């Protein structure tokens, strides 16, 4: 059964909200998606009926503990792990800095850490600082400028017995490139290196199975997949148990509490549960599943449905952008390679600053981003840092072909 985008859109109150008297087109999704009503309701319900700190003997505290437990189960169903291997934090950036401090204890002078020029800086700066503190060497994996993919041959040659950490993205937040994650993990395993995968930009678009991937760590953020501002980290149990966590002394050594330092965002976790359930419901309603299917099975089917719909959007936007004079798309443009990208599209128009274009689009209630999006190495590698970076749009399954037409009609005239 095909996804019914009109029914989907009815679940998102913001899509019907008027700004300066008109509805908006949300093409700013790579920076954060809108949320369905059920996520809003779950956050409100927590704050009204369950708001408390943990481990008390009274009703609101008991319900808070149950909310936290269910959030870990939902995270495990989303990523394919055990609940104890899911760690919540403020965001991907904070979680990565937190974990890098613990990993630093296992890094010695002369060890090598590989980072890529395709990544968001949240998966670069923590490792640069770790290397600086420990006397380790940073090794850069370059990109192919013509399609903004990783240079895999070069990367393979740089992984060696001195490599201790390989940090890379599942999908680029700037160009939409999807990396060959399993191959990179395989290469890292051959030398005993730890793999750290930033899946923030992939999570709204694709099914994730950390056990099948074989990664050691994988991070994402629920505000990129229709939930609240919250970070989620998967860590392989034996590594989480082995590493020393920097925490308050009363915090137990058991997983996952060992890594969840301080009071968590309980209402955010309630919203996260509903965001995962929202995705699962897409799989059940449009994926032809029978009653009794597990949440994990529903999530897998949901992303099959979402991929099918988003592919149509991607083909449409690539076809129409390619016909615009003096406009260049950065990244994979070949429609036969859609499995190697998510629907994040960065572009420049000759003679125009990306910020200028974004502001014109915003005046017509088309919301999109301009600049570097914290992917500064990509911008530098392409020689665009002093030229304003990219104009970036990102599509998700609540966007429509009609919205694309409105965007194209306007950007053609700019």
C-alpha positions in Angstrom: 0.0 0.0 0.0 1.3 3.4 -0.9 1.9 6.1 1.7 -1.0 8.5 1.9 0.9 11.8 2.3 -2.4 13.8 2.9 -3.2 11.5 5.8 0.3 11.8 7.1 0.2 15.6 6.9 -2.9 15.8 9.0 -0.9 14.4 12.0 1.5 17.4 12.0 -0.1 20.5 13.4 2.7 22.8 12.2 2.1 21.9 8.6 -1.3 23.7 8.9 0.1 26.6 10.9 0.1 30.0 9.2 3.1 32.3 9.2 2.4 35.8 8.1 -1.0 34.5 6.9 0.2 31.6 4.8 1.2 28.0 5.4 4.9 27.2 5.2 6.9 24.7 3.1 9.3 23.0 5.5 12.4 22.1 3.5 14.6 22.8 6.5 14.3 19.2 7.7 18.0 18.4 7.8 18.3 20.8 10.7 15.2 19.3 12.4 11.8 17.9 11.4 8.4 18.9 12.5 6.6 16.6 15.0 3.2 14.8 14.9 0.5 15.6 17.4 1.1 12.3 19.3 4.6 13.5 20.2 3.2 16.8 21.5 0.6 14.9 23.5 3.1 12.5 25.0 5.3 15.4 26.2 2.3 17.2 27.6 1.0 14.1 29.3 4.3 13.5 31.0 4.5 17.0 32.4 0.9 16.9 33.7 0.7 13.3 35.0 4.2 11.9 35.5 6.6 14.8 36.2 9.1 13.8 38.8 12.6 12.7 39.5 13.5 9.0 39.6 13.5 6.1 42.0 10.9 7.4 44.4 8.1 5.4 46.0 5.3 7.6 44.9 3.2 7.5 41.8 4.8 10.2 39.6 8.3 8.9 40.3 7.3 5.3 39.5 5.7 6.4 36.2 8.9 8.4 35.4 11.0 5.2 35.9 8.6 3.3 33.6 8.9 6.1 31.0 12.7 5.8 31.1 12.6 2.0 30.8 10.2 2.2 27.8 12.4 4.9 26.1 15.3 2.5 26.2 13.2 -0.3 24.8 12.0 2.1 22.0 15.6 3.0 21.2 16.6 -0.6 21.1 13.7 -1.3 18.7 14.7 1.6 16.5 18.4 0.7 16.2 18.3 -3.1 16.7 20.2 -3.3 20.0 19.5 -4.3 23.6 17.8 -1.7 25.8 20.9 -1.5 28.1 23.0 -0.5 25.1 21.0 2.7 24.5 22.2 5.9 26.2 20.2 9.2 26.2 21.7 12.6 26.3 21.1 16.2 25.3 22.1 15.7 21.6 24.6 13.8 19.4 27.3 16.5 20.0 27.2 16.3 23.7 27.1 12.5 23.8 30.1 12.4 21.5 32.2 14.8 23.6 31.2 12.8 26.7 32.2 9.5 25.3 35.4 10.7 23.7 36.7 11.7 27.2 36.3 8.0 28.2 37.8 6.7 25.0 40.8 9.0 25.5 42.0 6.8 28.4 42.7 4.0 25.8 44.6 6.3 23.3 48.4 6.6 23.5 50.9 8.9 21.8 51.4 7.9 18.2 48.0 6.2 17.9 45.9 7.3 14.9 42.3 8.5 14.7 40.6 8.7 11.3 38.0 11.4 10.6 36.5 12.4 7.3 36.0 15.6 5.4 32.4 14.6 4.8 31.3 14.8 8.4 29.5 17.3 10.6 32.0 18.8 13.0 30.3 17.1 15.9 32.0 13.9 14.7 35.3 15.7 14.1 36.1 18.2 16.9 35.8 15.7 19.7 38.4 13.5 18.1 40.7 16.4 17.2 40.7 17.5 20.9 41.2 13.9 22.1 44.2 13.6 19.8 45.6 16.9 21.0 45.2 15.8 24.6 46.8 12.4 24.1 49.4 13.1 21.5 47.7 11.0 18.9 47.7 11.7 15.1 44.6 12.7 13.2 44.3 11.1 9.7 41.9 12.7 7.3 39.8 10.7 4.8 39.2 12.8 1.7 36.2 13.1 -0.6 35.7 12.9 -4.3 34.8 16.5 -5.2 32.8 15.6 -8.3 30.1 13.7 -6.4 31.0 14.4 -2.7 31.5 10.8 -1.8 34.2 9.4 0.3 37.4 8.3 -1.5 37.1 4.7 -0.3 40.4 3.5 -1.9 42.3 6.2 0.0 40.4 5.5 3.2 41.3 1.8 2.9 44.9 2.6 2.6 44.9 4.8 5.7 43.5 2.2 8.0 46.4 0.3 9.6 47.6 -1.3 12.8 48.1 2.2 14.4 44.4 3.1 13.8 42.4 3.1 17.0 39.2 5.0 16.1 37.5 5.5 12.8 34.8 8.1 13.0 32.5 8.7 10.0 28.9 9.5 9.1 26.2 7.2 7.8 24.8 10.0 5.7 26.2 13.5 5.0 24.2 16.4 6.5 25.5 18.7 3.7 25.3 16.6 0.5 23.1 13.6 1.4 25.8 11.1 0.6 25.2 7.7 2.2 28.5 5.9 3.0 29.3 2.2 2.6 29.1 1.8 6.3 29.5 -2.0 6.5 32.7 -1.9 4.4 34.3 0.8 6.5 33.4 -1.1 9.7 34.8 -4.3 8.3 38.1 -2.6 7.4 38.3 -1.1 10.9 37.6 -4.4 12.6 40.5 -6.0 10.7 42.9 -3.8 12.7 40.9 -3.8 16.0 39.9 -0.1 15.7 36.7 1.3 17.3 34.0 2.6 14.9 31.9 5.6 15.7 29.0 6.3 13.3 27.1 9.5 13.1 23.6 8.4 11.9 21.9 11.7 12.6 21.1 12.5 9.0 20.4 8.9 8.0 17.9 8.1 10.8 14.8 9.9 9.3 15.3 8.1 6.0 16.6 4.6 6.5 16.4 1.4 8.6 19.3 1.0 11.0 20.5 -2.4 12.4 23.6 -1.9 14.6 24.1 -5.6 15.0 24.1 -6.3 11.3 26.5 -3.3 10.8 28.8 -4.5 13.5 29.6 -0.9 14.6 30.9 -0.2 18.1 29.0 3.1 18.5 26.2 4.8 16.6 24.6 8.1 17.5 21.4 9.9 16.3 19.0 12.7 17.4 15.3 12.3 17.7 14.6 15.9 16.6 15.7 14.8 13.1 13.1 12.0 13.0 9.9 13.7 14.2 10.7 13.8 17.9 11.9 16.2 20.5 15.4 17.6 21.0 17.2 14.5 22.4 20.4 12.5 21.6 20.5 8.7 21.4 23.7 6.7 21.5 24.1 3.0 20.9 27.2 1.4 22.4 28.3 -2.2 22.2 27.8 -3.7 25.7 31.3 -5.0 26.3 32.8 -1.6 25.4 30.3 0.4 27.5 31.1 -2.0 30.4 34.8 -1.7 30.0 35.2 2.0 29.6 35.3 4.3 32.6 32.4 6.7 32.7 32.9 10.2 34.1 30.0 10.5 36.4 28.8 11.3 39.9 29.9 8.7 42.5 26.3 7.6 43.6 25.4 6.7 40.0 25.5 2.9 39.6 28.0 1.1 37.4 25.2 -0.8 35.7 24.2 -0.1 32.1 22.8 2.2 30.9 22.7 4.4 34.0 26.5 4.4 34.1 26.5 6.7 31.1 23.5 8.8 31.7 25.0 11.4 33.9 22.6 13.8 35.7 18.8 14.1 35.5 17.6 13.1 32.0 15.1 14.9 29.9 12.1 12.8 31.0 9.5 14.6 29.0 11.7 14.4 25.9 12.0 10.6 26.4 8.2 10.4 26.5 8.1 12.3 23.2 10.9 10.0 21.8 8.8 6.9 22.6 5.9 8.4 20.6 8.2 9.4 17.7 9.3 5.8 17.4 5.7 4.6 17.7 4.7 7.1 14.9 7.3 5.5 12.6 6.2 2.0 13.5 2.5 2.9 12.8 3.5 3.9 9.2 4.9 0.4 8.8 1.8 -1.2 10.1 -0.7 1.0 8.2 1.0 1.1 4.8 3.3 -1.9 4.9 0.8 -4.7 4.9 1.8 -6.2 8.2 -0.5 -8.4 10.3 -1.6 -7.8 13.9 1.0 -9.1 16.3 4.0 -7.7 14.4 6.7 -6.5 16.7 7.6 -2.8 16.8 10.9 -3.6 15.2 9.2 -5.3 12.3 6.9 -2.3 11.9 9.9 0.1 11.9 11.6 -1.9 9.2 8.5 -2.0 7.0 8.0 1.8 7.6 11.3 2.7 6.1 10.6 0.6 3.1 7.4 2.6 2.6 9.2 5.9 3.4 12.1 5.1 1.0 9.6 4.4 -1.8 7.9 7.7 -1.4 11.0 9.7 -0.8 12.6 8.3 -4.0 9.8 9.8 -6.0 10.5 13.2 -4.4 14.2 12.8 -5.1 13.7 12.0 -8.7 11.4 15.0 -9.1 13.7 17.5 -7.5 16.8 16.2 -9.3 15.0 16.3 -12.7 13.8 19.9 -12.1 16.9 21.3 -10.6 19.0 20.0 -13.4 17.0 22.1 -15.9 17.7 25.4 -14.1 20.2 27.5 -15.8 23.3 28.5 -13.8 22.4 26.2 -10.9 24.8 23.5 -9.6 23.9 20.6 -7.4 26.6 19.3 -5.2 26.6 15.5 -4.5 25.2 12.5 -6.3 22.9 13.5 -9.2 22.6 10.2 -10.9 19.0 9.0 -10.3 20.2 5.3 -10.6 22.2 5.9 -7.4 19.5 7.1 -5.1 20.4 4.3 -2.7 23.7 6.1 -2.2 22.0 9.3 -1.0 19.3 10.6 1.3 17.0 13.5 0.0 19.3 16.3 1.2 20.2 18.6 -1.7 22.9 21.3 -1.6 23.3 23.8 -4.4 24.5 27.1 -5.6 23.3 29.5 -8.2 25.8 31.5 -10.2 26.1 35.1 -9.1 24.0 34.6 -6.0 24.9 34.2 -2.3 23.1 31.2 -0.7 22.0 33.4 2.2 20.4 35.8 -0.2 18.5 33.0 -1.9 17.4 31.5 1.4 16.0 34.9 2.5 14.1 35.3 -0.7 12.6 31.8 -0.3 11.8 32.6 3.4 9.8 35.7 2.3 7.6 33.3 0.4 7.4 30.9 3.4 9.7 28.3 1.9 12.0 27.4 4.8 15.5 26.2 4.0 19.1 26.6 5.1 22.2 28.3 3.8 25.8 28.2 5.0 28.0 25.3 6.1 25.7 23.5 8.6 28.7 22.7 10.7 30.0 20.5 7.8 32.9 23.0 7.4 35.4 20.5 6.0 33.2 19.8 3.0 32.8 23.5 2.3 36.5 24.1 2.6 37.4 21.1 0.4 35.1 22.5 -2.3 36.5 26.1 -1.9 33.2 27.6 -0.8 34.0 28.8 2.7 34.4 32.4 1.7 31.5 32.2 -0.8 28.7 31.5 1.7 28.6 27.7 1.4 25.5 26.0 0.1 21.8 26.5 -0.2 20.4 23.3 1.3 16.9 21.7 1.2 15.9 18.4 2.7 12.8 16.4 2.0 11.0 13.9 4.3 7.9 11.9 3.9 5.5 14.7 4.8 6.7 16.8 1.9 4.9 16.8 -1.4 5.4 17.1 -5.2 3.3 20.3 -5.1 5.8 21.8 -2.6 8.7 21.0 -4.9 6.9 22.7 -7.8 6.5 25.9 -5.7 10.2 25.8 -4.8 11.3 25.3 -8.3 9.0 28.0 -9.7 10.6 30.5 -7.3 14.2 29.5 -7.5 14.1 29.7 -11.3 13.2 33.3 -11.1 15.9 34.3 -8.6 
